[in-house]
Amino acid sequence: MEESKTINVNNISILELGMEALYKKPYKSNNLALVLCKSGEIDIEINYVNYTLKKDGFLSIHPYDIVMLKGGNESFKAQVLILPDTLFTPIIAELKMKHYDYVKKNPLIYFNYEYLKIIETAFNYIQMSSKLLDKERFDQVVIKQVASLFYVQQQFYASNSKYDIELHEYVSRKKELFRLFIKTLVESHSVSREVLFYANELGVSSGYLNEVCNDISQHTAKEIIDSAVSARLKYELSYTSKSIQELADEYNFPSQSYFSRYYKRMTGMTPTEFRKRD
């Protein structure tokens, strides 16, 4: 596969696109793009997964997605809403949607008529607002409208038994993985403080482990690891007579000075200062 090409879009746009306007080479998206297919179809690859977008299909492409057009027919027409990544964070903040990552992993959906009318209305509302509002107010309209589209998608999943079952299974798997991560951390906190170590122990990628930790606890895997290790070290320094060097060796630090720097970064004090506190 050829090297991905990054495409930048500086302004909010609603476009009517056909096959001739689509990129034929892989690219990395810097934007949020919502695509409503009006006619025809295309085969498109997103993050190395193939999808067929047909009439009335609603496709979401997110920042950092790797996208490649694989094929399609000349009758393909779509309405596309493109937003710069600067609006992506406030949209997610507006959502406060626990299962956003599940929606992201299921980017293509076929709504029934009632849901499609909501999508079309939102697109039209954004288009009309662009002609009447200043940039700041228009941005706020777009943030709320796009957040509402993701709410619609979430509601569709919840009302569809197939998606609802998959969603609950997906969330359950993440909760189980998080439980196993904590169990492994309790057992191995003195062995390693690296996310990659725990990801390998659990048979997942570091990125996915971080995603799970953020979703379940709103903390990164590294933050959880460091919190657990520093809490255990506080106990060791308070209630055991182990020397600083013994603790550095037991917790697999390369040196006593490295251990002291780590502990000070975590607690604001060196191990020696911690033991001498009042």
DRENDO-1510 file (C-alpha; in Angstrom, 1 decimal, always signed):
<recs>
REC; n; res; u; v; w
REC; 1; MET; +0.0; +0.0; +0.0 .
REC; 2; GLU; +1.3; +3.5; -0.9 .
REC; 3; GLU; +2.2; +5.9; +1.8 .
REC; 4; SER; -0.9; +7.6; +3.3 .
REC; 5; LYS; -1.6; +11.2; +2.3 .
REC; 6; THR; -2.8; +13.7; +4.9 .
REC; 7; ILE; -5.6; +15.9; +3.8 .
REC; 8; ASN; -6.3; +19.1; +5.7 .
REC; 9; VAL; -9.6; +21.0; +5.7 .
REC; 10; ASN; -9.5; +24.3; +7.5 .
REC; 11; ASN; -13.2; +25.2; +7.3 .
REC; 12; ILE; -16.5; +23.5; +7.9 .
REC; 13; SER; -17.9; +22.3; +4.6 .
REC; 14; ILE; -21.0; +20.6; +3.3 .
REC; 15; LEU; -20.2; +19.1; -0.2 .
REC; 16; GLU; -22.1; +17.2; -2.8 .
REC; 17; LEU; -19.6; +14.7; -4.1 .
REC; 18; GLY; -19.4; +12.1; -6.8 .
REC; 19; MET; -16.8; +9.5; -7.7 .
REC; 20; GLU; -14.7; +12.0; -9.6 .
REC; 21; ALA; -14.0; +14.0; -6.4 .
REC; 22; LEU; -12.9; +11.0; -4.2 .
REC; 23; TYR; -9.2; +10.3; -3.5 .
REC; 24; LYS; -7.9; +7.1; -5.1 .
REC; 25; LYS; -4.9; +6.8; -2.8 .
REC; 26; PRO; -4.8; +6.0; +0.9 .
REC; 27; TYR; -4.8; +9.0; +3.2 .
REC; 28; LYS; -4.9; +9.9; +6.8 .
REC; 29; SER; -7.9; +11.9; +7.8 .
REC; 30; ASN; -7.2; +15.1; +9.8 .
REC; 31; ASN; -11.0; +15.8; +10.0 .
REC; 32; LEU; -14.3; +14.4; +11.0 .
REC; 33; ALA; -16.3; +13.6; +7.8 .
REC; 34; LEU; -19.9; +12.5; +7.9 .
REC; 35; VAL; -21.1; +11.0; +4.6 .
REC; 36; LEU; -24.7; +10.4; +3.6 .
REC; 37; CYS; -25.0; +8.3; +0.4 .
REC; 38; LYS; -27.7; +9.6; -2.0 .
REC; 39; SER; -27.2; +7.1; -4.9 .
REC; 40; GLY; -24.9; +4.5; -6.2 .
REC; 41; GLU; -22.3; +2.8; -4.1 .
REC; 42; ILE; -18.5; +2.7; -3.3 .
REC; 43; ASP; -16.2; +0.2; -1.7 .
REC; 44; ILE; -14.1; +2.0; +0.9 .
REC; 45; GLU; -11.4; +0.8; +3.3 .
REC; 46; ILE; -11.2; +2.5; +6.8 .
REC; 47; ASN; -8.4; +1.4; +9.1 .
REC; 48; TYR; -7.9; -1.6; +6.8 .
REC; 49; VAL; -11.5; -2.8; +7.1 .
REC; 50; ASN; -13.6; -2.9; +4.0 .
REC; 51; TYR; -17.1; -1.3; +3.8 .
REC; 52; THR; -19.6; -0.9; +1.0 .
REC; 53; LEU; -21.5; +2.4; +1.2 .
REC; 54; LYS; -24.8; +2.3; -0.6 .
REC; 55; LYS; -27.8; +4.6; -0.9 .
REC; 56; ASP; -29.1; +5.8; +2.5 .
REC; 57; GLY; -25.9; +4.6; +4.2 .
REC; 58; PHE; -24.4; +6.9; +6.8 .
REC; 59; LEU; -20.6; +6.7; +7.1 .
REC; 60; SER; -18.4; +8.5; +9.7 .
REC; 61; ILE; -14.7; +9.0; +9.1 .
REC; 62; HIS; -12.8; +10.3; +12.2 .
REC; 63; PRO; -9.5; +12.1; +12.7 .
REC; 64; TYR; -6.5; +9.8; +12.3 .
REC; 65; ASP; -8.5; +7.2; +10.3 .
REC; 66; ILE; -6.6; +5.7; +7.4 .
REC; 67; VAL; -9.0; +5.8; +4.4 .
REC; 68; MET; -8.7; +4.4; +0.9 .
REC; 69; LEU; -11.3; +4.2; -1.9 .
REC; 70; LYS; -11.3; +0.7; -3.4 .
REC; 71; GLY; -13.9; +1.1; -6.1 .
REC; 72; GLY; -17.5; +2.1; -7.0 .
REC; 73; ASN; -19.8; +3.1; -9.8 .
REC; 74; GLU; -20.3; +6.4; -11.6 .
REC; 75; SER; -23.8; +6.9; -10.2 .
REC; 76; PHE; -22.3; +7.4; -6.7 .
REC; 77; LYS; -23.5; +10.7; -5.1 .
REC; 78; ALA; -23.1; +11.7; -1.5 .
REC; 79; GLN; -23.6; +14.7; +0.8 .
REC; 80; VAL; -20.6; +15.1; +3.0 .
REC; 81; LEU; -20.1; +17.3; +6.1 .
REC; 82; ILE; -16.4; +17.9; +6.8 .
REC; 83; LEU; -15.3; +19.5; +10.1 .
REC; 84; PRO; -11.7; +20.4; +11.1 .
REC; 85; ASP; -10.2; +18.4; +14.0 .
REC; 86; THR; -10.2; +21.6; +16.1 .
REC; 87; LEU; -14.0; +21.0; +16.5 .
REC; 88; PHE; -13.7; +17.3; +17.2 .
REC; 89; THR; -12.7; +17.6; +20.9 .
REC; 90; PRO; -15.6; +20.0; +21.8 .
REC; 91; ILE; -18.0; +17.6; +19.9 .
REC; 92; ILE; -16.9; +14.7; +22.1 .
REC; 93; ALA; -17.1; +16.9; +25.2 .
REC; 94; GLU; -20.6; +17.8; +24.2 .
REC; 95; LEU; -21.5; +14.2; +23.7 .
REC; 96; LYS; -20.4; +12.8; +27.1 .
REC; 97; MET; -21.1; +9.5; +25.3 .
REC; 98; LYS; -19.8; +6.5; +27.1 .
REC; 99; HIS; -19.8; +4.3; +24.1 .
REC; 100; TYR; -18.4; +6.6; +21.5 .
REC; 101; ASP; -15.6; +4.2; +20.8 .
REC; 102; TYR; -18.1; +1.5; +19.8 .
REC; 103; VAL; -19.7; +4.0; +17.4 .
REC; 104; LYS; -16.3; +4.7; +15.9 .
REC; 105; LYS; -15.6; +1.0; +15.4 .
REC; 106; ASN; -18.9; +0.7; +13.5 .
REC; 107; PRO; -18.6; +3.6; +11.1 .
REC; 108; LEU; -21.2; +2.5; +8.6 .
REC; 109; ILE; -24.9; +2.3; +9.4 .
REC; 110; TYR; -28.1; +2.1; +7.4 .
REC; 111; PHE; -30.9; +4.0; +9.1 .
REC; 112; ASN; -34.6; +3.7; +8.5 .
REC; 113; TYR; -36.6; +6.6; +7.0 .
REC; 114; GLU; -37.3; +8.4; +10.3 .
REC; 115; TYR; -33.6; +8.4; +11.2 .
REC; 116; LEU; -32.6; +9.5; +7.7 .
REC; 117; LYS; -34.8; +12.5; +7.9 .
REC; 118; ILE; -33.1; +13.6; +11.1 .
REC; 119; ILE; -29.7; +13.3; +9.3 .
REC; 120; GLU; -30.9; +15.3; +6.3 .
REC; 121; THR; -32.5; +18.0; +8.5 .
REC; 122; ALA; -29.3; +18.4; +10.5 .
REC; 123; PHE; -27.3; +18.8; +7.3 .
REC; 124; ASN; -29.7; +21.4; +5.9 .
REC; 125; TYR; -29.8; +23.3; +9.2 .
REC; 126; ILE; -26.0; +23.5; +9.3 .
REC; 127; GLN; -26.0; +24.7; +5.6 .
REC; 128; MET; -28.5; +27.4; +6.2 .
REC; 129; SER; -26.9; +28.5; +9.5 .
REC; 130; SER; -23.6; +29.1; +7.6 .
REC; 131; LYS; -25.2; +31.9; +5.7 .
REC; 132; LEU; -26.7; +33.7; +8.7 .
REC; 133; LEU; -24.3; +33.3; +11.7 .
REC; 134; ASP; -20.8; +34.6; +12.5 .
REC; 135; LYS; -18.0; +32.0; +12.8 .
REC; 136; GLU; -18.2; +31.6; +16.6 .
REC; 137; ARG; -22.0; +31.1; +16.7 .
REC; 138; PHE; -21.8; +28.9; +13.6 .
REC; 139; ASP; -19.2; +26.7; +15.2 .
REC; 140; GLN; -21.4; +26.2; +18.3 .
REC; 141; VAL; -24.4; +25.3; +16.1 .
REC; 142; VAL; -22.2; +22.7; +14.3 .
REC; 143; ILE; -20.9; +21.2; +17.5 .
REC; 144; LYS; -24.4; +20.7; +18.9 .
REC; 145; GLN; -25.8; +19.4; +15.6 .
REC; 146; VAL; -23.1; +16.9; +15.0 .
REC; 147; ALA; -23.2; +15.7; +18.7 .
REC; 148; SER; -27.0; +15.2; +18.1 .
REC; 149; LEU; -26.2; +13.0; +15.1 .
REC; 150; PHE; -24.0; +10.8; +17.2 .
REC; 151; TYR; -26.8; +10.6; +19.8 .
REC; 152; VAL; -29.2; +9.5; +17.0 .
REC; 153; GLN; -26.7; +6.8; +16.0 .
REC; 154; GLN; -26.4; +5.7; +19.7 .
REC; 155; GLN; -30.2; +5.6; +20.0 .
REC; 156; PHE; -30.4; +3.5; +16.8 .
REC; 157; TYR; -28.0; +1.0; +18.3 .
REC; 158; ALA; -30.0; +0.9; +21.5 .
REC; 159; SER; -33.3; +0.3; +19.7 .
REC; 160; ASN; -31.9; -2.4; +17.4 .
REC; 161; SER; -31.5; -5.7; +19.2 .
REC; 162; LYS; -28.6; -6.8; +17.1 .
REC; 163; TYR; -26.5; -3.7; +17.8 .
REC; 164; ASP; -27.7; -3.5; +21.4 .
REC; 165; ILE; -26.5; -7.0; +22.1 .
REC; 166; GLU; -23.2; -6.4; +20.4 .
REC; 167; LEU; -22.8; -3.1; +22.3 .
REC; 168; HIS; -23.4; -4.7; +25.7 .
REC; 169; GLU; -21.0; -7.6; +24.8 .
REC; 170; TYR; -18.4; -5.1; +23.7 .
REC; 171; VAL; -18.7; -3.1; +26.9 .
REC; 172; SER; -18.6; -6.3; +29.0 .
REC; 173; ARG; -15.4; -7.4; +27.2 .
REC; 174; LYS; -13.8; -4.1; +28.0 .
REC; 175; LYS; -14.8; -4.3; +31.7 .
REC; 176; GLU; -13.4; -7.8; +31.9 .
REC; 177; LEU; -10.1; -6.7; +30.3 .
REC; 178; PHE; -9.9; -3.8; +32.8 .
REC; 179; ARG; -10.5; -6.2; +35.7 .
REC; 180; LEU; -7.7; -8.5; +34.4 .
REC; 181; PHE; -5.4; -5.5; +34.0 .
REC; 182; ILE; -5.9; -4.5; +37.6 .
REC; 183; LYS; -5.4; -8.1; +38.7 .
REC; 184; THR; -2.2; -8.4; +36.7 .
REC; 185; LEU; -1.0; -5.0; +38.0 .
REC; 186; VAL; -1.5; -6.2; +41.6 .
REC; 187; GLU; +0.5; -9.3; +40.9 .
REC; 188; SER; +3.3; -7.7; +38.8 .
REC; 189; HIS; +3.6; -4.1; +40.0 .
REC; 190; SER; +7.1; -4.7; +41.2 .
REC; 191; VAL; +8.1; -6.3; +37.8 .
REC; 192; SER; +7.4; -3.4; +35.4 .
REC; 193; ARG; +5.9; +0.1; +35.2 .
REC; 194; GLU; +5.5; +0.0; +31.4 .
REC; 195; VAL; +2.2; -0.2; +29.6 .
REC; 196; LEU; +3.6; -2.5; +26.9 .
REC; 197; PHE; +4.5; -5.1; +29.6 .
REC; 198; TYR; +0.9; -5.3; +30.8 .
REC; 199; ALA; -0.6; -5.1; +27.2 .
REC; 200; ASN; +1.6; -8.1; +26.3 .
REC; 201; GLU; +0.5; -10.0; +29.4 .
REC; 202; LEU; -3.1; -9.5; +28.4 .
REC; 203; GLY; -2.6; -10.1; +24.7 .
REC; 204; VAL; -3.7; -6.7; +23.5 .
REC; 205; SER; -2.0; -3.6; +22.0 .
REC; 206; SER; -0.9; -0.8; +24.2 .
REC; 207; GLY; -3.3; +1.6; +22.4 .
REC; 208; TYR; -6.3; -0.6; +23.1 .
REC; 209; LEU; -5.3; -1.1; +26.8 .
REC; 210; ASN; -5.2; +2.7; +27.1 .
REC; 211; GLU; -8.5; +3.0; +25.3 .
REC; 212; VAL; -10.1; +0.6; +27.8 .
REC; 213; CYS; -8.6; +2.3; +30.8 .
REC; 214; ASN; -9.8; +5.7; +29.6 .
REC; 215; ASP; -13.3; +4.4; +28.9 .
REC; 216; ILE; -13.7; +2.6; +32.3 .
REC; 217; SER; -11.7; +4.9; +34.6 .
REC; 218; GLN; -11.0; +8.1; +32.8 .
REC; 219; HIS; -7.3; +7.5; +33.4 .
REC; 220; THR; -4.6; +6.2; +31.1 .
REC; 221; ALA; -3.0; +2.8; +31.8 .
REC; 222; LYS; +0.3; +4.6; +32.7 .
REC; 223; GLU; -1.5; +6.8; +35.2 .
REC; 224; ILE; -3.1; +3.7; +36.8 .
REC; 225; ILE; +0.3; +1.8; +36.9 .
REC; 226; ASP; +2.2; +4.7; +38.4 .
REC; 227; SER; -0.6; +5.3; +41.0 .
REC; 228; ALA; -0.5; +1.7; +42.1 .
REC; 229; VAL; +3.3; +1.5; +42.2 .
REC; 230; SER; +3.7; +4.8; +44.2 .
REC; 231; ALA; +0.9; +3.7; +46.6 .
REC; 232; ARG; +2.7; +0.4; +47.2 .
REC; 233; LEU; +6.1; +2.1; +47.7 .
REC; 234; LYS; +4.6; +4.5; +50.2 .
REC; 235; TYR; +3.5; +1.5; +52.2 .
REC; 236; GLU; +6.9; -0.1; +51.9 .
REC; 237; LEU; +8.7; +3.1; +53.1 .
REC; 238; SER; +6.2; +3.6; +55.9 .
REC; 239; TYR; +5.9; +0.1; +57.3 .
REC; 240; THR; +9.0; -1.9; +56.4 .
REC; 241; SER; +12.6; -1.5; +57.2 .
REC; 242; LYS; +13.8; -2.3; +53.7 .
REC; 243; SER; +16.6; +0.0; +52.5 .
REC; 244; ILE; +16.2; +2.4; +49.5 .
REC; 245; GLN; +18.6; +0.2; +47.6 .
REC; 246; GLU; +16.6; -3.0; +48.5 .
REC; 247; LEU; +13.4; -1.4; +47.3 .
REC; 248; ALA; +15.1; -0.2; +44.1 .
REC; 249; ASP; +16.2; -3.7; +43.4 .
REC; 250; GLU; +12.9; -5.3; +44.3 .
REC; 251; TYR; +10.9; -3.0; +42.1 .
REC; 252; ASN; +13.2; -3.4; +39.2 .
REC; 253; PHE; +14.6; +0.1; +39.0 .
REC; 254; PRO; +17.9; +0.4; +37.2 .
REC; 255; SER; +19.5; +2.3; +40.1 .
REC; 256; GLN; +18.8; +3.8; +43.4 .
REC; 257; SER; +19.0; +7.3; +42.0 .
REC; 258; TYR; +16.5; +6.4; +39.2 .
REC; 259; PHE; +14.2; +5.1; +41.9 .
REC; 260; SER; +14.6; +8.3; +43.9 .
REC; 261; ARG; +13.8; +10.5; +40.9 .
REC; 262; TYR; +10.7; +8.4; +40.0 .
REC; 263; TYR; +9.4; +8.5; +43.6 .
REC; 264; LYS; +9.9; +12.3; +43.7 .
REC; 265; ARG; +8.1; +12.7; +40.4 .
REC; 266; MET; +5.1; +10.7; +41.8 .
REC; 267; THR; +5.0; +12.2; +45.3 .
REC; 268; GLY; +7.0; +15.4; +45.4 .
REC; 269; MET; +9.5; +13.9; +47.8 .
REC; 270; THR; +12.5; +11.5; +47.5 .
REC; 271; PRO; +12.2; +8.2; +49.4 .
REC; 272; THR; +14.6; +9.5; +52.0 .
REC; 273; GLU; +12.6; +12.7; +52.5 .
REC; 274; PHE; +9.4; +10.7; +52.8 .
REC; 275; ARG; +10.9; +8.6; +55.6 .
REC; 276; LYS; +12.1; +11.6; +57.4 .
REC; 277; ARG; +8.8; +13.5; +57.3 .
REC; 278; ASP; +7.1; +14.3; +60.6 .
</recs>
